[in-house]
Amino acid sequence: MQTLHVALDNRSYPIHIGSNLLNQADLILPYLKRKNVAIVTNTTVAPLYLEKLSSTLRNAGVTVIEIVLPDGEAYKNTETLNLIYDTLLKNRCERSTTLIALGGGVIGDLTGYAAATYLRGVPFIQIPTTLLSQVDSSVGGKTGINHPLGKNMIGAFYQPKLVLADIDTLQSLPPRELSAGLAEVIKYGLIRDADFFEWLEVNIGKLIALDEAAISYAIYRSCQNKAEVVAADEHETGERALLNLGHTFGHAIENAMGYGVWLHGEAVAAGTIMAADLSVRMNWLNADEFARILNLLNASNLPLQAPKLGVTKYLDLMASDKKVADGKIRLVLQQGIGKAVITSDYDVNKLNETLSLL
């Protein structure tokens, strides 16, 4: 097992990465106020891992409540959030009850937001079971739900007490979900870690094959990058916004197509290409670097072409993004592999050129 720490003073917490972690109650017990937990998961993950985690905790003397939600991005909404509240209230859960998110990014975001708001705040633990959630959404304390007019527009910054990334859970991932997670892994190389990007170019085949050593290293390196960014800018007032490379375009795709039609990582991959295309038009990224980005995303079995929504539709949806400031869309663009900037100082005509290709 490897361990990293997110350094946030008295709200710091560890990220454990390894195999067979769901069977190790000793990793979880120190982070419980009392031996009472509510495990939140979904209909896909529950048959695979809920009994294992529940048994591990019950055998250690923990009282466990199980909450099984419908699966999918389409259910990341107020109605599903209320299902968590309903169960907590019916069971008279107190502030000493710890919520445990067992699942992917949707479960993590929902559970974290429920924890932030139930009784004005109860502890929670992230146990991510997808590659995307292990390298990105479980770390950093972003929680929330979607709104019909925008993705993740309602939420809170609320840090977990612990992140437990059991790589054994990745064996049950469908290939499409694995590829979606690789989009977020590649992001770290693009925004701040050129050496990691080069490592990914060499080892992408091993990652697709779920080679244990390669996947462990990729998760560790990704979490290391994210932990450093979050520690420096917890509430996304500066550097942390770089983690949104491809996301402003990608969220527009997810919203337009219907939440869940495109997986989040797929939309981010297409959005990353759009950001790279605009960066080339701005003469910030050269043709060879653009080709390397395309090749790595292609080798990861990710979509290279965004849906054809039209310039007006894209701009309208992007204008609802959280990063809009003073009425202008801010974008994360590339100034080379390993270097990204968040800027509103781009040529709008060139942005329209990028969007007009779709």
Order of alpha helices (4+ residues) and beta strands (2+ residues): beta-beta-beta-alpha-beta-alpha-beta-alpha-beta-beta-beta-beta-alpha-alpha-alpha-alpha-alpha-alpha-alpha-beta-beta-alpha
